[in-house]
């Protein structure tokens, strides 16, 4: 998912229903965002990398 900053909001497109969403930056910092049309939850790309690094560090 590509997140584009626009003032106090971030613009992103739902990968499931392809609708355009505007989300306040304070909500984006909390980690998960929800589509305004289909209400699906999406994790931000940065969160996925943190989870992977935790998983790798637990193996080593």
N, C-alpha and C positions, 0 to 999 in steps of 0.2 A: 504494500500500500504506500503510495506516495503522498506525503504530507507537505502542503505548501503554506508558508506563513503569509498572512494578510492582515496587517494591523494587530488588533488584539485577538484575532481568530486564526485558526488553522483550517485550511480547505483540504478536504480529502474526498475521495470517491469510494463508495461502497463496492467491494469486489463481488458481492452477490447480486444486488439489484441495480448497480451502476448509477445510483443517485448521488448528487453532489451534497456534501455536508459541510457546515460551518460549525466549528467547535471552539469555545473559549480556551485560551491558553491554560487557564487554571485547571480545566477538566483534562486537558491533554497531559499535564504534568502528573495527574493521578495514575496514569498508566493505560487504562482501557477507555475506549470510546464506543459509542453506540450509534448506529445508523438511525437517522430521524424517520426514514420511511419503513424499513423492514424490522428495525429494532434489534438487529444482530450485534453482538459484541465483538469488537476487534481489538487486538493488542497492537501496540505500536511497534514498529520494526526494531527499535533500540532495546525493547524488553526481551525480545527473542534472543538477542546476542548475550544478554546478561544471564538468561536461563541456561544457555549452552555452556557458558564459561563456568557456571556453578556445577553443572553436570560433569564437565571435564575435570575440574579440580577435585571433585569427590572421588573420581576414578584413580587419579594419580595419588 
